[in-house]
Amino acid sequence: MIAILLDAASWVLILSGSFFVVVSAIGLIRMPELFTRMHAASVSDTLGAGLLLAGMMLQIEFGLTTLKLAFIFVLILFTSPVVTHALAQAALHEKILPSLAEDRRTRRDGDPNGRQQ
């Protein structure tokens, strides 16, 4: 009974992780600019890889391989946001600016339209 539950839980994790990785790939293709592509890829990829690794950890018996998968998960969890931030900073350094629907630099605190109170 426990084996069936572990298999079911691992397959749910693996399938949901695969879903997030596919959504991330679609986001890379569909998003219009560099910064939105980075956001789509970094958030979904980190979650997708984490769910895939968690599902794989449930598929195998506890041992050295489980610890290796846990180490890979922690490595991805810490490096993916850092790499995304570094890439965004490099793009801003090269004067690649995000295209916004509105200019938010003139906003005042508390007023979404930027008017003074």
N, C-alpha and C positions, 0 to 999 in steps of 0.2 A: 504493500500500500504506500509506504513512504517512497519507494523507488518510482512509482507512478506519479506521485505528487512532485517529486524533484524533477522528473522528466518534463512534466507539464509546465512547471515554473520556469525551467531553463528554456523551453521552446517559446514560451511567452516572452521572455527577456530577449532571446535571439531574434524573434520576429519583430518585436518592437524596436530593437536596436537597428535592424535592417531597414525598417521603415524610416527612422530618423536619418540614416545615412543616405537613403534615396532622396528624401526631402531636401537634405543638404546639397546633394548633387543637382537637383532641379533648381534650387535657389541660386546656385552658381551660374546656371545657364540663364535663368529668367530675370535676375535682378539687373537694374540698369547701370549701376556704377560700382566702383571699387569698394567703397565703404559699406554699402548694403550687401554686396557679395561676401565681404569678409565677415559681416555679422551673421549672415545666413549659414556660412560654412563653419564658423567657429562654435557657435552655440549648438547647432544640430550635430556636428561631428563629435564634439565632446560627449554629448548625451548618448549618441548612437554607439560610439566606441565603448563607453562605460556599460551600457546595457548588453552589448555583445560580449564583452569580457565577463560580466557577471553571469550571463547565461552559460558561457563556457566553463566558468568555475563550478557551476552546479552540475555540469555534465561529467566532470571527472572526480575521482576520489581525492580527499584532502591529502596533499603531499607537496612535494617540491614544485610541481607544475602549477598548483593552485597559488603558491606564493609568487611564482614568476608572473602569473597573470595579474595578481594583485599589484605587483610592482609596476607592471606595464600600465595598469589602470591609474595608479598614482602619478606616474610619469606623464601620461597624457593629460590628466586632470590639472597638473601644474604648468606644463609647457604650452599647451594649446592657447590659453588666454594670453600668456606672455608673448608668444610668437605673433598673435593677432595684434596685440598692442604695439609691438615693435614694427610690424608691417604698416600699421596706420600712421605711426610717427614718421616712418621713412617716407610715406606718401605725402604727408603734410610738409615734411622738410623739402621735398621736391616740388612744392607749390601745387600739388593736386588737392583741390578743395572739394569737399562734399557739395553736391548740388541739393539745396534745400528748397522746399516749396515756399518758404518765407525766410526773411533774414531775421534771425533771433538775437543778433548782437545788440539791437537797440531796445530790447525789452527792459521794462522796469520790473522790480520785484513785486509780485502779487497781481499784476495786471497783464493778462495774456495779449492785449492789444498794444502794449507799450506806451500807454498814456500815463502822464503824471497825475498823481492824486492830489 
